[in-house]
Amino acid sequence: MANKDLDYYLNLNWTLIEGTDLDFEGNIYHYIEIKEIPSFVFCAKTIEKARENYKKQLKLTLIVMLENGDDIQEPGQPNEEFDWENICP
């Protein structure tokens, strides 16, 4: 298979997790997480804005991951458990 580049990753069918929470002032905000990228979260005032704009942050996240040579778990790959104690001592 050819090299997996930014366009390849941007066009994958990522597993989106949508939710709501409260900010520090008690206002509701909406977020989108990506199951395969545990460090990814995008927040907006409405779910529509979150859905419309999360790919901009995803692109930046993937650029950094590719530049760092990070392993990018693709949708459908077996989920590896992270050793959070060693990542965040």
FIKOLZA-1660 file (N, C-alpha, C; in steps of 0.1 Angstrom, whole numbers, plus 5000, padded with zeros to 4 digits):
% residues 89
   i   px   py   pz ch aa at
   1 5008 4988 5000  A  M  N
   1 5000 5000 5000  A  M CA
   1 5009 5012 5000  A  M  C
   2 5004 5023 4993  A  A  N
   2 5012 5035 4993  A  A CA
   2 5013 5042 5006  A  A  C
   3 5022 5051 5008  A  N  N
   3 5023 5058 5020  A  N CA
   3 5010 5064 5025  A  N  C
   4 5007 5063 5037  A  K  N
   4 4995 5069 5043  A  K CA
   4 4998 5084 5046  A  K  C
   5 4992 5093 5039  A  D  N
   5 4994 5107 5041  A  D CA
   5 4982 5113 5048  A  D  C
   6 4983 5126 5049  A  L  N
   6 4973 5134 5056  A  L CA
   6 4959 5132 5050  A  L  C
   7 4959 5133 5037  A  D  N
   7 4946 5131 5030  A  D CA
   7 4940 5117 5033  A  D  C
   8 4948 5107 5033  A  Y  N
   8 4943 5093 5036  A  Y CA
   8 4936 5094 5050  A  Y  C
   9 4943 5099 5060  A  Y  N
   9 4938 5099 5074  A  Y CA
   9 4926 5108 5075  A  Y  C
  10 4925 5119 5068  A  L  N
  10 4914 5128 5069  A  L CA
  10 4901 5122 5063  A  L  C
  11 4903 5112 5054  A  N  N
  11 4891 5106 5048  A  N CA
  11 4887 5093 5054  A  N  C
  12 4893 5089 5065  A  L  N
  12 4888 5077 5072  A  L CA
  12 4875 5080 5079  A  L  C
  13 4868 5069 5082  A  N  N
  13 4855 5070 5089  A  N CA
  13 4857 5069 5104  A  N  C
  14 4862 5080 5110  A  W  N
  14 4865 5080 5124  A  W CA
  14 4853 5078 5132  A  W  C
  15 4855 5072 5144  A  T  N
  15 4844 5069 5154  A  T CA
  15 4842 5082 5162  A  T  C
  16 4832 5089 5160  A  L  N
  16 4829 5102 5167  A  L CA
  16 4821 5099 5179  A  L  C
  17 4825 5106 5190  A  I  N
  17 4817 5105 5203  A  I CA
  17 4813 5119 5206  A  I  C
  18 4800 5122 5206  A  E  N
  18 4794 5135 5208  A  E CA
  18 4788 5136 5222  A  E  C
  19 4790 5147 5228  A  G  N
  19 4784 5149 5241  A  G CA
  19 4783 5164 5245  A  G  C
  20 4777 5166 5257  A  T  N
  20 4776 5180 5262  A  T CA
  20 4782 5180 5276  A  T  C
  21 4786 5192 5280  A  D  N
  21 4791 5194 5293  A  D CA
  21 4789 5209 5297  A  D  C
  22 4793 5213 5309  A  L  N
  22 4791 5226 5313  A  L CA
  22 4805 5233 5314  A  L  C
  23 4806 5245 5310  A  D  N
  23 4819 5253 5312  A  D CA
  23 4820 5258 5326  A  D  C
  24 4830 5265 5329  A  F  N
  24 4832 5270 5343  A  F CA
  24 4822 5280 5347  A  F  C
  25 4814 5286 5338  A  E  N
  25 4803 5295 5342  A  E CA
  25 4790 5288 5342  A  E  C
  26 4789 5275 5339  A  G  N
  26 4777 5268 5339  A  G CA
  26 4769 5268 5326  A  G  C
  27 4776 5273 5316  A  N  N
  27 4770 5272 5302  A  N CA
  27 4772 5259 5295  A  N  C
  28 4762 5254 5288  A  I  N
  28 4764 5242 5281  A  I CA
  28 4772 5244 5269  A  I  C
  29 4781 5234 5266  A  Y  N
  29 4789 5234 5254  A  Y CA
  29 4788 5219 5248  A  Y  C
  30 4791 5218 5236  A  H  N
  30 4790 5205 5229  A  H CA
  30 4804 5201 5225  A  H  C
  31 4807 5188 5225  A  Y  N
  31 4821 5184 5222  A  Y CA
  31 4820 5171 5213  A  Y  C
  32 4831 5170 5205  A  I  N
  32 4832 5158 5197  A  I CA
  32 4846 5152 5201  A  I  C
  33 4846 5139 5204  A  E  N
  33 4859 5132 5206  A  E CA
  33 4860 5122 5195  A  E  C
  34 4872 5117 5193  A  I  N
  34 4874 5107 5183  A  I CA
  34 4880 5095 5191  A  I  C
  35 4872 5084 5190  A  K  N
  35 4876 5072 5198  A  K CA
  35 4890 5067 5195  A  K  C
  36 4894 5068 5183  A  E  N
  36 4908 5062 5179  A  E CA
  36 4919 5072 5183  A  E  C
  37 4916 5084 5186  A  I  N
  37 4926 5094 5190  A  I CA
  37 4923 5099 5204  A  I  C
  38 4927 5093 5214  A  P  N
  38 4922 5096 5228  A  P CA
  38 4925 5111 5232  A  P  C
  39 4935 5117 5226  A  S  N
  39 4939 5131 5230  A  S CA
  39 4930 5141 5222  A  S  C
  40 4921 5137 5213  A  F  N
  40 4914 5146 5205  A  F CA
  40 4900 5150 5211  A  F  C
  41 4898 5163 5212  A  V  N
  41 4884 5168 5216  A  V CA
  41 4882 5181 5209  A  V  C
  42 4870 5184 5204  A  F  N
  42 4867 5197 5198  A  F CA
  42 4854 5201 5205  A  F  C
  43 4854 5214 5209  A  C  N
  43 4842 5220 5216  A  C CA
  43 4837 5231 5208  A  C  C
  44 4823 5233 5209  A  A  N
  44 4817 5245 5203  A  A CA
  44 4804 5247 5211  A  A  C
  45 4798 5259 5208  A  K  N
  45 4786 5263 5215  A  K CA
  45 4774 5254 5211  A  K  C
  46 4774 5250 5198  A  T  N
  46 4763 5241 5194  A  T CA
  46 4769 5229 5187  A  T  C
  47 4761 5218 5187  A  I  N
  47 4765 5205 5181  A  I CA
  47 4767 5207 5166  A  I  C
  48 4759 5216 5160  A  E  N
  48 4760 5218 5146  A  E CA
  48 4774 5225 5142  A  E  C
  49 4778 5234 5151  A  K  N
  49 4791 5241 5149  A  K CA
  49 4803 5231 5151  A  K  C
  50 4801 5222 5161  A  A  N
  50 4811 5212 5164  A  A CA
  50 4812 5203 5152  A  A  C
  51 4801 5198 5147  A  R  N
  51 4802 5189 5135  A  R CA
  51 4808 5196 5123  A  R  C
  52 4805 5208 5122  A  E  N
  52 4809 5216 5110  A  E CA
  52 4824 5219 5110  A  E  C
  53 4830 5220 5122  A  N  N
  53 4844 5225 5123  A  N CA
  53 4854 5216 5130  A  N  C
  54 4850 5204 5134  A  Y  N
  54 4860 5195 5141  A  Y CA
  54 4871 5191 5132  A  Y  C
  55 4868 5190 5119  A  K  N
  55 4878 5185 5110  A  K CA
  55 4890 5194 5109  A  K  C
  56 4888 5207 5111  A  K  N
  56 4899 5216 5111  A  K CA
  56 4909 5213 5122  A  K  C
  57 4904 5210 5134  A  Q  N
  57 4913 5206 5145  A  Q CA
  57 4919 5192 5142  A  Q  C
  58 4911 5183 5137  A  L  N
  58 4916 5169 5133  A  L CA
  58 4928 5170 5124  A  L  C
  59 4927 5179 5114  A  K  N
  59 4938 5181 5104  A  K CA
  59 4950 5185 5111  A  K  C
  60 4949 5195 5121  A  L  N
  60 4961 5199 5128  A  L CA
  60 4967 5188 5137  A  L  C
  61 4958 5181 5143  A  T  N
  61 4962 5170 5152  A  T CA
  61 4970 5159 5144  A  T  C
  62 4964 5156 5132  A  L  N
  62 4970 5145 5124  A  L CA
  62 4984 5150 5118  A  L  C
  63 4985 5163 5115  A  I  N
  63 4998 5168 5110  A  I CA
  63 5009 5166 5120  A  I  C
  64 5005 5170 5133  A  V  N
  64 5015 5168 5144  A  V CA
  64 5018 5154 5146  A  V  C
  65 5008 5145 5146  A  M  N
  65 5011 5131 5148  A  M CA
  65 5020 5125 5137  A  M  C
  66 5017 5129 5124  A  L  N
  66 5025 5124 5113  A  L CA
  66 5039 5129 5114  A  L  C
  67 5041 5142 5118  A  E  N
  67 5054 5148 5119  A  E CA
  67 5062 5141 5130  A  E  C
  68 5055 5137 5141  A  N  N
  68 5062 5131 5152  A  N CA
  68 5064 5116 5150  A  N  C
  69 5058 5110 5139  A  G  N
  69 5059 5096 5137  A  G CA
  69 5051 5088 5146  A  G  C
  70 5040 5094 5152  A  D  N
  70 5032 5087 5161  A  D CA
  70 5024 5076 5154  A  D  C
  71 5021 5066 5161  A  D  N
  71 5012 5055 5156  A  D CA
  71 4998 5060 5156  A  D  C
  72 4991 5060 5145  A  I  N
  72 4978 5065 5144  A  I CA
  72 4969 5052 5142  A  I  C
  73 4960 5050 5152  A  Q  N
  73 4951 5039 5152  A  Q CA
  73 4940 5042 5143  A  Q  C
  74 4937 5034 5133  A  E  N
  74 4927 5036 5123  A  E CA
  74 4914 5030 5128  A  E  C
  75 4903 5035 5123  A  P  N
  75 4890 5029 5127  A  P CA
  75 4890 5014 5122  A  P  C
  76 4885 5005 5131  A  G  N
  76 4884 4991 5127  A  G CA
  76 4896 4983 5132  A  G  C
  77 4907 4990 5136  A  Q  N
  77 4918 4983 5141  A  Q CA
  77 4915 4978 5156  A  Q  C
  78 4921 4967 5160  A  P  N
  78 4919 4964 5174  A  P CA
  78 4923 4975 5183  A  P  C
  79 4915 4977 5193  A  N  N
  79 4918 4988 5203  A  N CA
  79 4929 4984 5213  A  N  C
  80 4940 4991 5213  A  E  N
  80 4950 4988 5223  A  E CA
  80 4948 4997 5235  A  E  C
  81 4949 4991 5247  A  E  N
  81 4948 4998 5259  A  E CA
  81 4960 5006 5261  A  E  C
  82 4958 5019 5266  A  F  N
  82 4969 5028 5269  A  F CA
  82 4973 5026 5283  A  F  C
  83 4986 5027 5285  A  D  N
  83 4992 5027 5299  A  D CA
  83 4992 5041 5304  A  D  C
  84 4981 5046 5309  A  W  N
  84 4980 5060 5312  A  W CA
  84 4990 5064 5324  A  W  C
  85 4993 5055 5332  A  E  N
  85 5002 5058 5343  A  E CA
  85 5016 5061 5338  A  E  C
  86 5021 5055 5327  A  N  N
  86 5034 5058 5322  A  N CA
  86 5033 5070 5313  A  N  C
  87 5022 5072 5306  A  I  N
  87 5020 5084 5298  A  I CA
  87 5019 5097 5306  A  I  C
  88 5011 5096 5317  A  C  N
  88 5009 5108 5325  A  C CA
  88 5013 5104 5340  A  C  C
  89 5026 5104 5343  A  P  N
  89 5030 5100 5356  A  P CA
  89 5025 5110 5367  A  P  C
% end
